[in-house]
């Protein structure tokens, strides 16, 4: 379980309060969608969960571990794929994936898992090439394979469908459903509301750093579409 309890974060240089008293709970098997306009606090929240950013108030507990007190221990059980992956471009794709697997101590299942996801994302033949020759979508696929290969208990994705072609987007959605059926938690941000509505069992909407709606997808959207709910909330 991931418990986000009343966290707040202010950027000192600008004195901007990016997130304000945010509380969310993500449980095993959840595909949790996190939506809001640009600048609403989505990426800041994600970076607090992953330990990239510190937070001023509140607490984040993942699998019984405090992110603030033991960030390295918590990170061993999670994977994070940013919206614009920063990878070692002089490495080949397979070298990068193996490097990440080494960090997480993946041994026995490594080849099987890499082959499975490389085939699924149709990038196996390109893994011998240097990453600097890849398109944005190909980089995204390599980082996704590296994240999936160590079977994280929590997978965090920031705008995961940006740059992916329609087939890769479909394949990623299938992978997300598959690993969540086996108990993995997924927390992801997206501007693609139709995908969030169809894929997620839970969602949260953030506006100006505050959660303005959260819960089971069906309860949040009611008898209308998620797009209509979103537009109504932001037209207020």
Secondary structure as GFF3:
##gff-version 3
##sequence-region A 1 236
A	DSSP	beta_strand	2	11	.	.	.	ID=ss1
A	DSSP	beta_strand	16	26	.	.	.	ID=ss2
A	DSSP	beta_strand	31	35	.	.	.	ID=ss3
A	DSSP	alpha_helix	42	49	.	.	.	ID=ss4
A	DSSP	beta_strand	57	62	.	.	.	ID=ss5
A	DSSP	beta_strand	65	66	.	.	.	ID=ss6
A	DSSP	alpha_helix	71	75	.	.	.	ID=ss7
A	DSSP	beta_strand	78	81	.	.	.	ID=ss8
A	DSSP	alpha_helix	93	103	.	.	.	ID=ss9
A	DSSP	alpha_helix	110	120	.	.	.	ID=ss10
A	DSSP	three_ten_helix	124	128	.	.	.	ID=ss11
A	DSSP	three_ten_helix	131	133	.	.	.	ID=ss12
A	DSSP	alpha_helix	136	149	.	.	.	ID=ss13
A	DSSP	beta_strand	154	158	.	.	.	ID=ss14
A	DSSP	alpha_helix	166	181	.	.	.	ID=ss15
A	DSSP	beta_strand	185	189	.	.	.	ID=ss16
A	DSSP	alpha_helix	193	199	.	.	.	ID=ss17
A	DSSP	beta_strand	202	207	.	.	.	ID=ss18
A	DSSP	beta_strand	210	216	.	.	.	ID=ss19
A	DSSP	alpha_helix	217	221	.	.	.	ID=ss20
A	DSSP	alpha_helix	226	235	.	.	.	ID=ss21
###
